[in-house]
């Protein structure tokens, strides 16, 4: 059994989205993922962190927490913010839905996460924040 865990916190600054991608890639590289798998995980984490910055904290200061767990060849990554929360998760998961149309957001973040990962869970409470949990098997 190959089990490993990480937990990292960082400020909700746009430049830290690249940092999050790098952390996710470094965390799973020991599993010898394919280039496609590595790109998919990096893209999914990027979308989750960008959502936390733009929607969770509405571009105000806050803390984003990434937790990761590897169990055999399955990676689980969660991205958590303590921001505004999502009032309607079902609607937020709809392709092209965006809570920030004035910012020319595409509304594809959750769709991209679902496409690139094997499982996606969203936990959110208005006024308390959101946690996005993503899993991918790297067989």
N, CA, C and O atoms as a GROMACS GRO file, in nm:
protein
  556
    1UNK      N    1   0.085  -0.118   0.000
    1UNK     CA    2   0.000   0.000   0.000
    1UNK      C    3   0.089   0.124   0.000
    1UNK      O    4   0.181   0.136   0.080
    2UNK      N    5   0.059   0.214  -0.090
    2UNK     CA    6   0.134   0.338  -0.102
    2UNK      C    7   0.044   0.453  -0.056
    2UNK      O    8  -0.031   0.508  -0.136
    3UNK      N    9   0.052   0.489   0.074
    3UNK     CA   10  -0.034   0.596   0.125
    3UNK      C   11   0.051   0.717   0.159
    3UNK      O   12   0.158   0.705   0.219
    4UNK      N   13   0.003   0.833   0.121
    4UNK     CA   14   0.072   0.958   0.148
    4UNK      C   15  -0.033   1.066   0.166
    4UNK      O   16  -0.143   1.057   0.109
    5UNK      N   17  -0.001   1.170   0.244
    5UNK     CA   18  -0.094   1.280   0.267
    5UNK      C   19  -0.018   1.412   0.266
    5UNK      O   20   0.100   1.419   0.301
    6UNK      N   21  -0.090   1.518   0.225
    6UNK     CA   22  -0.037   1.654   0.235
    6UNK      C   23  -0.148   1.747   0.282
    6UNK      O   24  -0.267   1.717   0.269
    7UNK      N   25  -0.107   1.860   0.337
    7UNK     CA   26  -0.200   1.968   0.371
    7UNK      C   27  -0.120   2.097   0.359
    7UNK      O   28  -0.013   2.111   0.418
    8UNK      N   29  -0.173   2.190   0.282
    8UNK     CA   30  -0.103   2.316   0.261
    8UNK      C   31  -0.204   2.430   0.256
    8UNK      O   32  -0.313   2.416   0.200
    9UNK      N   33  -0.167   2.542   0.314
    9UNK     CA   34  -0.251   2.662   0.313
    9UNK      C   35  -0.173   2.776   0.248
    9UNK      O   36  -0.052   2.787   0.264
   10UNK      N   37  -0.247   2.859   0.175
   10UNK     CA   38  -0.184   2.974   0.111
   10UNK      C   39  -0.287   3.084   0.088
   10UNK      O   40  -0.407   3.056   0.085
   11UNK      N   41  -0.242   3.209   0.073
   11UNK     CA   42  -0.334   3.320   0.051
   11UNK      C   43  -0.407   3.308  -0.083
   11UNK      O   44  -0.354   3.251  -0.179
   12UNK      N   45  -0.528   3.361  -0.089
   12UNK     CA   46  -0.612   3.354  -0.208
   12UNK      C   47  -0.572   3.461  -0.310
   12UNK      O   48  -0.653   3.545  -0.348
   13UNK      N   49  -0.448   3.455  -0.352
   13UNK     CA   50  -0.396   3.548  -0.452
   13UNK      C   51  -0.390   3.477  -0.587
   13UNK      O   52  -0.352   3.360  -0.594
   14UNK      N   53  -0.427   3.547  -0.695
   14UNK     CA   54  -0.427   3.482  -0.827
   14UNK      C   55  -0.295   3.414  -0.862
   14UNK      O   56  -0.294   3.309  -0.926
   15UNK      N   57  -0.183   3.472  -0.822
   15UNK     CA   58  -0.053   3.413  -0.856
   15UNK      C   59  -0.031   3.278  -0.787
   15UNK      O   60   0.058   3.202  -0.828
   16UNK      N   61  -0.108   3.247  -0.685
   16UNK     CA   62  -0.092   3.118  -0.617
   16UNK      C   63  -0.163   3.003  -0.688
   16UNK      O   64  -0.148   2.888  -0.649
   17UNK      N   65  -0.240   3.033  -0.792
   17UNK     CA   66  -0.301   2.927  -0.872
   17UNK      C   67  -0.191   2.842  -0.936
   17UNK      O   68  -0.202   2.720  -0.939
   18UNK      N   69  -0.087   2.905  -0.986
   18UNK     CA   70   0.026   2.832  -1.046
   18UNK      C   71   0.096   2.747  -0.940
   18UNK      O   72   0.137   2.634  -0.967
   19UNK      N   73   0.110   2.802  -0.820
   19UNK     CA   74   0.170   2.729  -0.708
   19UNK      C   75   0.090   2.602  -0.679
   19UNK      O   76   0.147   2.495  -0.657
   20UNK      N   77  -0.043   2.614  -0.678
   20UNK     CA   78  -0.130   2.499  -0.650
   20UNK      C   79  -0.112   2.390  -0.756
   20UNK      O   80  -0.110   2.271  -0.723
   21UNK      N   81  -0.101   2.429  -0.882
   21UNK     CA   82  -0.078   2.332  -0.990
   21UNK      C   83   0.053   2.256  -0.967
   21UNK      O   84   0.060   2.135  -0.984
   22UNK      N   85   0.156   2.332  -0.928
   22UNK     CA   86   0.287   2.272  -0.905
   22UNK      C   87   0.284   2.174  -0.787
   22UNK      O   88   0.342   2.066  -0.793
   23UNK      N   89   0.215   2.214  -0.680
   23UNK     CA   90   0.202   2.127  -0.562
   23UNK      C   91   0.131   1.998  -0.601
   23UNK      O   92   0.176   1.889  -0.564
   24UNK      N   93   0.021   2.008  -0.674
   24UNK     CA   94  -0.055   1.889  -0.713
   24UNK      C   95   0.031   1.797  -0.799
   24UNK      O   96   0.031   1.675  -0.780
   25UNK      N   97   0.104   1.854  -0.894
   25UNK     CA   98   0.190   1.773  -0.981
   25UNK      C   99   0.300   1.704  -0.901
   25UNK      O  100   0.327   1.586  -0.920
   26UNK      N  101   0.364   1.779  -0.812
   26UNK     CA  102   0.472   1.723  -0.732
   26UNK      C  103   0.420   1.612  -0.641
   26UNK      O  104   0.489   1.513  -0.617
   27UNK      N  105   0.299   1.628  -0.590
   27UNK     CA  106   0.241   1.529  -0.499
   27UNK      C  107   0.216   1.395  -0.569
   27UNK      O  108   0.238   1.290  -0.508
   28UNK      N  109   0.172   1.397  -0.695
   28UNK     CA  110   0.136   1.271  -0.762
   28UNK      C  111   0.248   1.214  -0.849
   28UNK      O  112   0.236   1.102  -0.899
   29UNK      N  113   0.355   1.288  -0.869
   29UNK     CA  114   0.459   1.244  -0.964
   29UNK      C  115   0.520   1.109  -0.924
   29UNK      O  116   0.565   1.035  -1.012
   30UNK      N  117   0.523   1.075  -0.797
   30UNK     CA  118   0.576   0.947  -0.752
   30UNK      C  119   0.494   0.828  -0.799
   30UNK      O  120   0.542   0.714  -0.796
   31UNK      N  121   0.371   0.853  -0.843
   31UNK     CA  122   0.286   0.746  -0.896
   31UNK      C  123   0.313   0.720  -1.044
   31UNK      O  124   0.251   0.633  -1.105
   32UNK      N  125   0.405   0.798  -1.101
   32UNK     CA  126   0.442   0.786  -1.242
   32UNK      C  127   0.319   0.800  -1.333
   32UNK      O  128   0.291   0.713  -1.415
   33UNK      N  129   0.247   0.912  -1.318
   33UNK     CA  130   0.129   0.934  -1.403
   33UNK      C  131   0.171   0.959  -1.548
   33UNK      O  132   0.285   0.999  -1.574
   34UNK      N  133   0.078   0.936  -1.640
   34UNK     CA  134   0.103   0.973  -1.779
   34UNK      C  135   0.101   1.126  -1.788
   34UNK      O  136   0.053   1.193  -1.696
   35UNK      N  137   0.151   1.179  -1.896
   35UNK     CA  138   0.147   1.325  -1.917
   35UNK      C  139   0.002   1.373  -1.916
   35UNK      O  140  -0.029   1.478  -1.860
   36UNK      N  141  -0.088   1.296  -1.979
   36UNK     CA  142  -0.230   1.334  -1.981
   36UNK      C  143  -0.288   1.336  -1.840
   36UNK      O  144  -0.360   1.430  -1.805
   37UNK      N  145  -0.258   1.235  -1.759
   37UNK     CA  146  -0.309   1.232  -1.622
   37UNK      C  147  -0.256   1.349  -1.541
   37UNK      O  148  -0.330   1.413  -1.466
   38UNK      N  149  -0.128   1.378  -1.556
   38UNK     CA  150  -0.067   1.490  -1.485
   38UNK      C  151  -0.134   1.622  -1.525
   38UNK      O  152  -0.165   1.705  -1.439
   39UNK      N  153  -0.155   1.641  -1.654
   39UNK     CA  154  -0.220   1.762  -1.704
   39UNK      C  155  -0.363   1.773  -1.653
   39UNK      O  156  -0.408   1.882  -1.616
   40UNK      N  157  -0.435   1.662  -1.650
   40UNK     CA  158  -0.574   1.663  -1.604
   40UNK      C  159  -0.583   1.701  -1.456
   40UNK      O  160  -0.668   1.782  -1.418
   41UNK      N  161  -0.497   1.644  -1.373
   41UNK     CA  162  -0.498   1.677  -1.230
   41UNK      C  163  -0.460   1.823  -1.209
   41UNK      O  164  -0.524   1.893  -1.131
   42UNK      N  165  -0.358   1.871  -1.278
   42UNK     CA  166  -0.315   2.010  -1.265
   42UNK      C  167  -0.427   2.105  -1.310
   42UNK      O  168  -0.449   2.209  -1.246
   43UNK      N  169  -0.497   2.071  -1.417
   43UNK     CA  170  -0.605   2.157  -1.466
   43UNK      C  171  -0.722   2.158  -1.367
   43UNK      O  172  -0.778   2.264  -1.340
   44UNK      N  173  -0.757   2.042  -1.314
   44UNK     CA  174  -0.868   2.034  -1.218
   44UNK      C  175  -0.837   2.115  -1.092
   44UNK      O  176  -0.924   2.188  -1.043
   45UNK      N  177  -0.716   2.103  -1.039
   45UNK     CA  178  -0.680   2.178  -0.917
   45UNK      C  179  -0.678   2.327  -0.948
   45UNK      O  180  -0.719   2.408  -0.865
   46UNK      N  181  -0.633   2.363  -1.066
   46UNK     CA  182  -0.631   2.502  -1.108
   46UNK      C  183  -0.772   2.562  -1.111
   46UNK      O  184  -0.793   2.674  -1.065
   47UNK      N  185  -0.866   2.486  -1.164
   47UNK     CA  186  -1.005   2.532  -1.171
   47UNK      C  187  -1.063   2.550  -1.031
   47UNK      O  188  -1.131   2.648  -1.003
   48UNK      N  189  -1.035   2.455  -0.942
   48UNK     CA  190  -1.088   2.462  -0.805
   48UNK      C  191  -1.030   2.581  -0.730
   48UNK      O  192  -1.102   2.652  -0.660
   49UNK      N  193  -0.899   2.604  -0.744
   49UNK     CA  194  -0.835   2.717  -0.675
   49UNK      C  195  -0.885   2.849  -0.734
   49UNK      O  196  -0.911   2.944  -0.660
   50UNK      N  197  -0.898   2.856  -0.866
   50UNK     CA  198  -0.948   2.978  -0.929
   50UNK      C  199  -1.090   3.008  -0.882
   50UNK      O  200  -1.124   3.123  -0.856
   51UNK      N  201  -1.174   2.904  -0.871
   51UNK     CA  202  -1.311   2.924  -0.818
   51UNK      C  203  -1.307   2.980  -0.676
   51UNK      O  204  -1.384   3.070  -0.642
   52UNK      N  205  -1.217   2.928  -0.593
   52UNK     CA  206  -1.206   2.976  -0.454
   52UNK      C  207  -1.167   3.123  -0.452
   52UNK      O  208  -1.220   3.201  -0.372
   53UNK      N  209  -1.073   3.162  -0.538
   53UNK     CA  210  -1.026   3.301  -0.542
   53UNK      C  211  -1.136   3.394  -0.594
   53UNK      O  212  -1.169   3.494  -0.531
   54UNK      N  213  -1.191   3.360  -0.711
   54UNK     CA  214  -1.285   3.449  -0.781
   54UNK      C  215  -1.424   3.448  -0.718
   54UNK      O  216  -1.485   3.553  -0.700
   55UNK      N  217  -1.474   3.328  -0.686
   55UNK     CA  218  -1.611   3.316  -0.637
   55UNK      C  219  -1.618   3.305  -0.485
   55UNK      O  220  -1.702   3.369  -0.422
   56UNK      N  221  -1.531   3.224  -0.426
   56UNK     CA  222  -1.535   3.202  -0.282
   56UNK      C  223  -1.502   3.329  -0.204
   56UNK      O  224  -1.576   3.370  -0.115
   57UNK      N  225  -1.391   3.390  -0.240
   57UNK     CA  226  -1.348   3.510  -0.169
   57UNK      C  227  -1.380   3.638  -0.246
   57UNK      O  228  -1.353   3.748  -0.198
   58UNK      N  229  -1.437   3.622  -0.365
   58UNK     CA  230  -1.470   3.738  -0.448
   58UNK      C  231  -1.350   3.832  -0.459
   58UNK      O  232  -1.362   3.954  -0.452
   59UNK      N  233  -1.232   3.769  -0.476
   59UNK     CA  234  -1.106   3.839  -0.497
   59UNK      C  235  -1.061   3.923  -0.377
   59UNK      O  236  -0.979   4.013  -0.390
   60UNK      N  237  -1.117   3.891  -0.258
   60UNK     CA  238  -1.069   3.952  -0.134
   60UNK      C  239  -0.970   3.856  -0.069
   60UNK      O  240  -0.957   3.742  -0.114
   61UNK      N  241  -0.902   3.900   0.034
   61UNK     CA  242  -0.803   3.816   0.101
   61UNK      C  243  -0.871   3.703   0.178
   61UNK      O  244  -0.975   3.722   0.241
   62UNK      N  245  -0.811   3.588   0.170
   62UNK     CA  246  -0.859   3.472   0.242
   62UNK      C  247  -0.752   3.364   0.234
   62UNK      O  248  -0.645   3.384   0.177
   63UNK      N  249  -0.783   3.250   0.292
   63UNK     CA  250  -0.690   3.136   0.292
   63UNK      C  251  -0.755   3.020   0.215
   63UNK      O  252  -0.872   2.989   0.234
   64UNK      N  253  -0.675   2.958   0.130
   64UNK     CA  254  -0.717   2.838   0.058
   64UNK      C  255  -0.636   2.722   0.115
   64UNK      O  256  -0.515   2.732   0.136
   65UNK      N  257  -0.704   2.612   0.141
   65UNK     CA  258  -0.639   2.491   0.192
   65UNK      C  259  -0.653   2.380   0.091
   65UNK      O  260  -0.762   2.349   0.043
   66UNK      N  261  -0.540   2.319   0.058
   66UNK     CA  262  -0.540   2.200  -0.026
   66UNK      C  263  -0.498   2.083   0.062
   66UNK      O  264  -0.396   2.088   0.132
   67UNK      N  265  -0.578   1.978   0.057
   67UNK     CA  266  -0.541   1.854   0.124
   67UNK      C  267  -0.536   1.746   0.017
   67UNK      O  268  -0.619   1.742  -0.073
   68UNK      N  269  -0.438   1.659   0.029
   68UNK     CA  270  -0.424   1.551  -0.067
   68UNK      C  271  -0.399   1.420   0.004
   68UNK      O  272  -0.339   1.415   0.111
   69UNK      N  273  -0.447   1.314  -0.059
   69UNK     CA  274  -0.427   1.180  -0.005
   69UNK      C  275  -0.406   1.086  -0.122
   69UNK      O  276  -0.481   1.089  -0.220
   70UNK      N  277  -0.305   1.002  -0.110
   70UNK     CA  278  -0.283   0.896  -0.209
   70UNK      C  279  -0.301   0.764  -0.136
   70UNK      O  280  -0.240   0.740  -0.032
   71UNK      N  281  -0.385   0.680  -0.192
   71UNK     CA  282  -0.408   0.547  -0.138
   71UNK      C  283  -0.394   0.450  -0.255
   71UNK      O  284  -0.478   0.447  -0.345
   72UNK      N  285  -0.288   0.372  -0.254
   72UNK     CA  286  -0.250   0.288  -0.367
   72UNK      C  287  -0.233   0.378  -0.489
   72UNK      O  288  -0.140   0.459  -0.491
   73UNK      N  289  -0.318   0.367  -0.590
   73UNK     CA  290  -0.302   0.450  -0.710
   73UNK      C  291  -0.418   0.549  -0.726
   73UNK      O  292  -0.440   0.601  -0.835
   74UNK      N  293  -0.490   0.574  -0.619
   74UNK     CA  294  -0.598   0.672  -0.624
   74UNK      C  295  -0.555   0.797  -0.548
   74UNK      O  296  -0.511   0.791  -0.434
   75UNK      N  297  -0.569   0.910  -0.616
   75UNK     CA  298  -0.536   1.038  -0.554
   75UNK      C  299  -0.666   1.111  -0.523
   75UNK      O  300  -0.758   1.115  -0.605
   76UNK      N  301  -0.672   1.169  -0.404
   76UNK     CA  302  -0.785   1.253  -0.365
   76UNK      C  303  -0.728   1.390  -0.329
   76UNK      O  304  -0.636   1.400  -0.247
   77UNK      N  305  -0.782   1.493  -0.391
   77UNK     CA  306  -0.740   1.630  -0.364
   77UNK      C  307  -0.863   1.711  -0.327
   77UNK      O  308  -0.966   1.702  -0.393
   78UNK      N  309  -0.852   1.791  -0.220
   78UNK     CA  310  -0.962   1.880  -0.186
   78UNK      C  311  -0.909   2.022  -0.179
   78UNK      O  312  -0.796   2.048  -0.138
   79UNK      N  313  -0.995   2.114  -0.221
   79UNK     CA  314  -0.964   2.257  -0.217
   79UNK      C  315  -1.075   2.322  -0.134
   79UNK      O  316  -1.193   2.309  -0.166
   80UNK      N  317  -1.034   2.392  -0.027
   80UNK     CA  318  -1.131   2.450   0.066
   80UNK      C  319  -1.107   2.599   0.082
   80UNK      O  320  -0.993   2.645   0.090
   81UNK      N  321  -1.218   2.673   0.085
   81UNK     CA  322  -1.211   2.814   0.119
   81UNK      C  323  -1.313   2.841   0.230
   81UNK      O  324  -1.403   2.761   0.253
   82UNK      N  325  -1.297   2.954   0.297
   82UNK     CA  326  -1.392   2.998   0.400
   82UNK      C  327  -1.465   3.122   0.352
   82UNK      O  328  -1.487   3.217   0.427
   83UNK      N  329  -1.502   3.120   0.226
   83UNK     CA  330  -1.562   3.236   0.161
   83UNK      C  331  -1.713   3.240   0.171
   83UNK      O  332  -1.772   3.198   0.270
   84UNK      N  333  -1.775   3.290   0.064
   84UNK     CA  334  -1.919   3.320   0.065
   84UNK      C  335  -2.008   3.196   0.053
   84UNK      O  336  -2.125   3.202   0.088
   85UNK      N  337  -1.953   3.085   0.003
   85UNK     CA  338  -2.034   2.965  -0.015
   85UNK      C  339  -2.115   2.969  -0.142
   85UNK      O  340  -2.124   3.072  -0.209
   86UNK      N  341  -2.175   2.856  -0.176
   86UNK     CA  342  -2.254   2.842  -0.298
   86UNK      C  343  -2.399   2.820  -0.258
   86UNK      O  344  -2.431   2.720  -0.194
   87UNK      N  345  -2.489   2.911  -0.296
   87UNK     CA  346  -2.629   2.896  -0.256
   87UNK      C  347  -2.700   2.779  -0.325
   87UNK      O  348  -2.790   2.719  -0.266
   88UNK      N  349  -2.662   2.746  -0.449
   88UNK     CA  350  -2.729   2.641  -0.524
   88UNK      C  351  -2.623   2.558  -0.598
   88UNK      O  352  -2.586   2.590  -0.711
   89UNK      N  353  -2.576   2.452  -0.534
   89UNK     CA  354  -2.469   2.370  -0.591
   89UNK      C  355  -2.513   2.306  -0.723
   89UNK      O  356  -2.436   2.302  -0.818
   90UNK      N  357  -2.637   2.258  -0.728
   90UNK     CA  358  -2.686   2.195  -0.851
   90UNK      C  359  -2.675   2.292  -0.969
   90UNK      O  360  -2.627   2.255  -1.076
   91UNK      N  361  -2.719   2.413  -0.948
   91UNK     CA  362  -2.713   2.514  -1.056
   91UNK      C  363  -2.569   2.550  -1.088
   91UNK      O  364  -2.534   2.568  -1.205
   92UNK      N  365  -2.484   2.562  -0.986
   92UNK     CA  366  -2.343   2.597  -1.008
   92UNK      C  367  -2.271   2.492  -1.090
   92UNK      O  368  -2.174   2.522  -1.160
   93UNK      N  369  -2.318   2.367  -1.084
   93UNK     CA  370  -2.255   2.258  -1.160
   93UNK      C  371  -2.300   2.256  -1.305
   93UNK      O  372  -2.240   2.184  -1.386
   94UNK      N  373  -2.401   2.332  -1.340
   94UNK     CA  374  -2.449   2.333  -1.479
   94UNK      C  375  -2.343   2.397  -1.569
   94UNK      O  376  -2.289   2.502  -1.537
   95UNK      N  377  -2.313   2.331  -1.685
   95UNK     CA  378  -2.218   2.391  -1.779
   95UNK      C  379  -2.263   2.531  -1.821
   95UNK      O  380  -2.382   2.553  -1.848
   96UNK      N  381  -2.170   2.622  -1.828
   96UNK     CA  382  -2.188   2.761  -1.870
   96UNK      C  383  -2.253   2.851  -1.766
   96UNK      O  384  -2.268   2.971  -1.790
   97UNK      N  385  -2.293   2.795  -1.649
   97UNK     CA  386  -2.346   2.882  -1.545
   97UNK      C  387  -2.231   2.954  -1.477
   97UNK      O  388  -2.130   2.892  -1.441
   98UNK      N  389  -2.245   3.085  -1.461
   98UNK     CA  390  -2.144   3.160  -1.387
   98UNK      C  391  -2.212   3.261  -1.297
   98UNK      O  392  -2.312   3.323  -1.334
   99UNK      N  393  -2.158   3.277  -1.181
   99UNK     CA  394  -2.207   3.378  -1.088
   99UNK      C  395  -2.143   3.513  -1.113
   99UNK      O  396  -2.175   3.611  -1.046
  100UNK      N  397  -2.051   3.518  -1.211
  100UNK     CA  398  -1.978   3.642  -1.240
  100UNK      C  399  -1.980   3.672  -1.390
  100UNK      O  400  -1.873   3.680  -1.452
  101UNK      N  401  -2.097   3.688  -1.451
  101UNK     CA  402  -2.100   3.712  -1.596
  101UNK      C  403  -2.031   3.843  -1.636
  101UNK      O  404  -1.980   3.856  -1.747
  102UNK      N  405  -2.030   3.940  -1.544
  102UNK     CA  406  -1.964   4.068  -1.574
  102UNK      C  407  -1.813   4.053  -1.586
  102UNK      O  408  -1.747   4.140  -1.642
  103UNK      N  409  -1.759   3.943  -1.536
  103UNK     CA  410  -1.614   3.917  -1.543
  103UNK      C  411  -1.579   3.830  -1.662
  103UNK      O  412  -1.464   3.789  -1.678
  104UNK      N  413  -1.678   3.802  -1.747
  104UNK     CA  414  -1.659   3.717  -1.864
  104UNK      C  415  -1.605   3.580  -1.826
  104UNK      O  416  -1.515   3.527  -1.892
  105UNK      N  417  -1.659   3.523  -1.719
  105UNK     CA  418  -1.622   3.388  -1.676
  105UNK      C  419  -1.697   3.289  -1.765
  105UNK      O  420  -1.810   3.315  -1.806
  106UNK      N  421  -1.635   3.176  -1.794
  106UNK     CA  422  -1.697   3.081  -1.886
  106UNK      C  423  -1.801   2.992  -1.820
  106UNK      O  424  -1.889   2.939  -1.888
  107UNK      N  425  -1.794   2.975  -1.688
  107UNK     CA  426  -1.889   2.888  -1.620
  107UNK      C  427  -1.862   2.740  -1.645
  107UNK      O  428  -1.953   2.658  -1.636
  108UNK      N  429  -1.738   2.706  -1.676
  108UNK     CA  430  -1.704   2.567  -1.707
  108UNK      C  431  -1.616   2.500  -1.600
  108UNK      O  432  -1.574   2.386  -1.619
  109UNK      N  433  -1.588   2.568  -1.490
  109UNK     CA  434  -1.497   2.514  -1.389
  109UNK      C  435  -1.535   2.378  -1.337
  109UNK      O  436  -1.454   2.285  -1.341
  110UNK      N  437  -1.658   2.362  -1.288
  110UNK     CA  438  -1.700   2.232  -1.234
  110UNK      C  439  -1.707   2.126  -1.345
  110UNK      O  440  -1.676   2.010  -1.322
  111UNK      N  441  -1.749   2.167  -1.465
  111UNK     CA  442  -1.756   2.073  -1.578
  111UNK      C  443  -1.617   2.021  -1.611
  111UNK      O  444  -1.600   1.902  -1.638
  112UNK      N  445  -1.519   2.109  -1.611
  112UNK     CA  446  -1.380   2.068  -1.638
  112UNK      C  447  -1.332   1.973  -1.529
  112UNK      O  448  -1.270   1.871  -1.559
  113UNK      N  449  -1.359   2.006  -1.404
  113UNK     CA  450  -1.318   1.917  -1.294
  113UNK      C  451  -1.380   1.779  -1.310
  113UNK      O  452  -1.313   1.678  -1.293
  114UNK      N  453  -1.510   1.775  -1.342
  114UNK     CA  454  -1.580   1.647  -1.359
  114UNK      C  455  -1.525   1.568  -1.476
  114UNK      O  456  -1.517   1.446  -1.471
  115UNK      N  457  -1.488   1.638  -1.582
  115UNK     CA  458  -1.436   1.572  -1.702
  115UNK      C  459  -1.299   1.509  -1.676
  115UNK      O  460  -1.272   1.398  -1.722
  116UNK      N  461  -1.214   1.580  -1.604
  116UNK     CA  462  -1.075   1.536  -1.587
  116UNK      C  463  -1.053   1.444  -1.467
  116UNK      O  464  -0.952   1.375  -1.459
  117UNK      N  465  -1.147   1.442  -1.374
  117UNK     CA  466  -1.132   1.358  -1.255
  117UNK      C  467  -1.239   1.248  -1.258
  117UNK      O  468  -1.338   1.260  -1.331
  118UNK      N  469  -1.219   1.142  -1.180
  118UNK     CA  470  -1.315   1.031  -1.178
  118UNK      C  471  -1.435   1.060  -1.089
  118UNK      O  472  -1.543   1.007  -1.112
  119UNK      N  473  -1.417   1.145  -0.988
  119UNK     CA  474  -1.527   1.179  -0.898
  119UNK      C  475  -1.510   1.322  -0.851
  119UNK      O  476  -1.398   1.371  -0.833
  120UNK      N  477  -1.622   1.390  -0.831
  120UNK     CA  478  -1.623   1.528  -0.783
  120UNK      C  479  -1.736   1.542  -0.682
  120UNK      O  480  -1.851   1.511  -0.710
  121UNK      N  481  -1.700   1.592  -0.563
  121UNK     CA  482  -1.800   1.623  -0.461
  121UNK      C  483  -1.785   1.769  -0.424
  121UNK      O  484  -1.673   1.822  -0.420
  122UNK      N  485  -1.896   1.835  -0.397
  122UNK     CA  486  -1.893   1.976  -0.357
  122UNK      C  487  -1.973   1.989  -0.228
  122UNK      O  488  -2.091   1.953  -0.222
  123UNK      N  489  -1.908   2.042  -0.126
  123UNK     CA  490  -1.973   2.071   0.002
  123UNK      C  491  -1.967   2.222   0.019
  123UNK      O  492  -1.860   2.282   0.005
  124UNK      N  493  -2.079   2.284   0.050
  124UNK     CA  494  -2.078   2.428   0.064
  124UNK      C  495  -2.187   2.474   0.159
  124UNK      O  496  -2.295   2.416   0.166
  125UNK      N  497  -2.156   2.580   0.231
  125UNK     CA  498  -2.254   2.644   0.319
  125UNK      C  499  -2.241   2.794   0.300
  125UNK      O  500  -2.132   2.851   0.314
  126UNK      N  501  -2.353   2.858   0.270
  126UNK     CA  502  -2.352   3.003   0.247
  126UNK      C  503  -2.297   3.074   0.371
  126UNK      O  504  -2.340   3.048   0.484
  127UNK      N  505  -2.203   3.162   0.347
  127UNK     CA  506  -2.141   3.239   0.454
  127UNK      C  507  -2.027   3.168   0.526
  127UNK      O  508  -1.960   3.226   0.610
  128UNK      N  509  -2.005   3.040   0.492
  128UNK     CA  510  -1.900   2.963   0.561
  128UNK      C  511  -1.794   2.908   0.468
  128UNK      O  512  -1.682   2.880   0.511
  129UNK      N  513  -1.827   2.891   0.340
  129UNK     CA  514  -1.726   2.845   0.246
  129UNK      C  515  -1.762   2.718   0.172
  129UNK      O  516  -1.872   2.664   0.186
  130UNK      N  517  -1.665   2.672   0.094
  130UNK     CA  518  -1.685   2.560   0.003
  130UNK      C  519  -1.565   2.467   0.009
  130UNK      O  520  -1.451   2.510   0.025
  131UNK      N  521  -1.592   2.339  -0.005
  131UNK     CA  522  -1.487   2.238  -0.018
  131UNK      C  523  -1.519   2.152  -0.140
  131UNK      O  524  -1.627   2.096  -0.152
  132UNK      N  525  -1.423   2.144  -0.231
  132UNK     CA  526  -1.435   2.064  -0.351
  132UNK      C  527  -1.342   1.945  -0.335
  132UNK      O  528  -1.223   1.962  -0.310
  133UNK      N  529  -1.396   1.825  -0.349
  133UNK     CA  530  -1.317   1.702  -0.332
  133UNK      C  531  -1.316   1.630  -0.467
  133UNK      O  532  -1.420   1.601  -0.526
  134UNK      N  533  -1.194   1.601  -0.515
  134UNK     CA  534  -1.178   1.536  -0.644
  134UNK      C  535  -1.094   1.409  -0.628
  134UNK      O  536  -0.997   1.406  -0.552
  135UNK      N  537  -1.135   1.304  -0.700
  135UNK     CA  538  -1.060   1.178  -0.696
  135UNK      C  539  -1.027   1.132  -0.837
  135UNK      O  540  -1.104   1.149  -0.931
  136UNK      N  541  -0.909   1.072  -0.848
  136UNK     CA  542  -0.869   1.016  -0.978
  136UNK      C  543  -0.785   0.891  -0.952
  136UNK      O  544  -0.692   0.892  -0.871
  137UNK      N  545  -0.819   0.785  -1.023
  137UNK     CA  546  -0.741   0.662  -1.018
  137UNK      C  547  -0.634   0.670  -1.127
  137UNK      O  548  -0.666   0.697  -1.243
  138UNK      N  549  -0.511   0.649  -1.092
  138UNK     CA  550  -0.401   0.662  -1.187
  138UNK      C  551  -0.351   0.526  -1.236
  138UNK      O  552  -0.231   0.508  -1.256
  139UNK      N  553  -0.443   0.432  -1.257
  139UNK     CA  554  -0.405   0.300  -1.312
  139UNK      C  555  -0.366   0.316  -1.457
  139UNK      O  556  -0.330   0.218  -1.522
   0.00000   0.00000   0.00000
